[in-house]
Amino acid sequence: MNKFWIMVVHTYLSKIKSKSFIITTLVMALVLFGISNISTIIEAFNKDEEAKSFAVLDETNEYYTMFENNLVASGVPIEVEKSTLSESELDEQVLAEEIDGVIILQVDQNQQPTATVKTLSMTDSQIFTQIEQVLQQTKLELGRVQLGLDSNELNELFTPVELNKVALEDNAKSEEELNQARGLVYVLLFVIYISVIMYASMIATEVAIEKSSRVMEILISSVSPVKQMFAKLIGIGLVSLTQMIVILVVGYAAIKSQINDINTMTGGALGFSEIPTLTFVYAGIYFILGYFLYATLAAFLGSLVSRIEDVQQLIAPMIFLIIAAFMIAMFGLTNPETSFITISSYIPFFTPMIMFLRVGMLNIPPWEIGLSIAILLVSITVLAIFGARVYKGGVLIYGKSSSFKDLKRALMMSKDK
């Protein structure tokens, strides 16, 4: 057992001290920090930019003043000036970059305001969106005047209707609880998806590296292949936890001052204050079980490979399983009660994501949760027993990989040992 833990510690320390781990962690932390503060970063680059200058050609001879007032009220960084020049002359000014663009105010066949916007290129779509919003506001203002309504009456007309939602099921989740549960599920789905792809691939690659360098032949003389496999699973699992903790701490520090704003923007989905503690416990359980399920699969697949370049080809089906589970879970976020989602939640390779989705968003009986955990534990045990046998023989298979045909060869070699 001492040799087993020595291998666990060695795997863990060698990984966290490696340049790839340090660089990956720093890059992911910086990306997360950048995404969390993207609006601040954009404002920092844009604050010194001058407002766009547009000439306005008012062919209606009556809408310019209202359009300008709405533009100023909207706070859009566009400066306009009414022009008496011809359209062709204004086009030449745009081409000469004397002005940024031309806005031609017109009316359609129903005598409603419309406009043509001319710029050097179509790349700045935000400009067109902003002008369209101001024009829409101008149209509403004209309609209000024509109908003889005041501003309060118009605002009242466009006030969203109130819809009271009532769930009659016992212990049904409230809308706030459901939003927060959906947020937690969404976050965990991404954590499981990214973790499994990154760290399961790391396990398979680690085994392939040792085989390609013939280190495996030295290791199996002192430590059994089975102990090696589980030492790698636990060691790299600890590496993944270390990296995730670092990233989560950086992420929390980055958004700490914006939590209230983010919570408001997401409709309370990231508040998590209404989520029962037991749901977080289930999140940890399904994450750990999902990791070991896919990590065990990756370990024995990696043992069949003699060259590092063959790793991705052999673990591709495993990656497709993860992607399929993720896509099904994304569909389930909007409709978690469908039969398709219920059935999928009992398929072992889908269970970590999809059953947690159901646990987080629905009130399902405890026996269903227990059954799903039992299915995962049995699947991991069967996969570990089978994987250990494959690993035991697979680590001694060298030469060009013949994909899953090597499974039979590995099993035969494990019996001979």
Secondary structure, DSSP 8 states (H G I E B T S, - for coil): -HHHHHHHHHHHHHHHTSHHHHHHHHHHHHHHHHHHTHHHHHHHHHTTS--EEEEEEESSSSSHHHHHHHHHHHT-SEEEEE--S-HHHHHHHHHTTSSSEEEEEEE-TTS-EEEEEEES-S--HHHHHHHHHHHHHHHHHHHHHHHT--HHHHHHHTS---------STT---HHHHHHHHHHHHHHHHHHHHHIIIIIHHHHHHHHHHHHTTHHHHHTTTS-HHHHHHHHHHHHHHHHHHHHHHHHHHHHHHHGGGHHHHHHHTTTTTT-TTS-HHHHHHHHHHHHHHHHHHHHHHHHHHTT-SSGGGHHHHHHHHHHHHHHHHHHHHHHHH-TTSHHHHHHTTSTTTHHHHHHHHHHHS---HHHHHHHHHHHHHHHHHHHHHHHHHHHHHTT--SS--TTHHHHHHHHHHHH-
